[in-house]
């Protein structure tokens, strides 16, 4: 029962961070939320007993976050709305 509660809690956190990343007006905030989304995905994969998938997600999340932050130096940061 506690495993189901943990997975449900992590899933709610993952959905919340995904929505925040989607609707963020600041690109740095969106990148940080994407990183948190990836972190919660890693935790879900570990809770489901898939450490190989969790490790792959962690590596992809770190590389993508680093790429996004480096790219952010070359573009405007905010939304024009």
C-alpha positions as CSV (number, residue, x, y, z in Angstrom):
1,X,0.0,0.0,0.0
2,X,2.8,2.5,0.9
3,X,4.4,1.8,-2.5
4,X,1.3,2.8,-4.3
5,X,1.0,6.0,-2.3
6,X,4.7,6.8,-3.0
7,X,4.2,6.2,-6.7
8,X,1.0,8.3,-6.8
9,X,2.8,11.1,-4.9
10,X,5.7,11.1,-7.3
11,X,3.4,11.0,-10.3
12,X,1.5,14.0,-9.0
13,X,4.8,15.9,-8.5
14,X,5.9,14.9,-12.0
15,X,2.7,16.1,-13.5
16,X,2.9,19.4,-11.6
17,X,6.4,20.1,-12.6
18,X,5.6,19.2,-16.2
19,X,2.8,21.7,-16.2
20,X,4.9,24.4,-14.6
21,X,7.6,23.8,-17.2
22,X,5.0,24.0,-20.0
23,X,3.5,27.3,-18.9
24,X,6.6,29.0,-17.5
25,X,7.2,32.4,-19.1
26,X,10.9,32.4,-18.1
27,X,13.1,29.9,-20.0
28,X,15.4,29.4,-17.0
29,X,12.4,28.5,-14.9
30,X,11.2,26.1,-17.5
31,X,14.6,24.4,-17.7
32,X,14.7,24.0,-13.9
33,X,11.2,22.5,-13.9
34,X,12.3,20.2,-16.7
35,X,15.2,19.1,-14.6
36,X,12.9,18.4,-11.6
37,X,10.5,16.5,-14.0
38,X,13.5,14.3,-15.0
39,X,14.5,13.8,-11.3
40,X,10.9,12.6,-10.4
41,X,11.0,10.3,-13.4
42,X,14.2,8.8,-12.1
43,X,12.6,8.3,-8.7
44,X,9.6,6.6,-10.2
45,X,11.8,4.3,-12.3
46,X,13.7,3.3,-9.1
47,X,10.5,2.7,-7.2
48,X,9.3,0.4,-10.0
49,X,12.6,-1.5,-9.8
50,X,14.2,-0.4,-13.1
51,X,17.6,1.0,-12.1
52,X,18.9,0.8,-15.6
53,X,16.1,2.9,-17.0
54,X,16.5,5.3,-14.1
55,X,20.2,5.7,-14.8
56,X,19.6,6.3,-18.4
57,X,16.9,8.9,-17.6
58,X,19.3,10.6,-15.2
59,X,22.1,10.8,-17.8
60,X,19.7,12.1,-20.5
61,X,18.2,14.6,-18.0
62,X,21.6,16.0,-17.0
63,X,22.9,16.2,-20.6
64,X,19.7,17.9,-21.8
65,X,19.6,20.4,-18.9
66,X,23.2,21.3,-19.5
67,X,22.6,21.7,-23.2
68,X,19.5,23.9,-22.5
69,X,21.4,26.1,-20.1
70,X,24.3,26.6,-22.5
71,X,21.9,27.4,-25.3
72,X,20.0,29.9,-23.0
73,X,23.1,32.2,-23.1
74,X,22.4,32.8,-26.9
75,X,18.7,33.5,-26.7
76,X,16.4,35.9,-24.9
77,X,15.3,34.6,-21.6
78,X,11.7,35.8,-21.2
79,X,8.4,35.6,-22.9
80,X,7.2,38.5,-25.1
81,X,3.6,38.4,-24.0
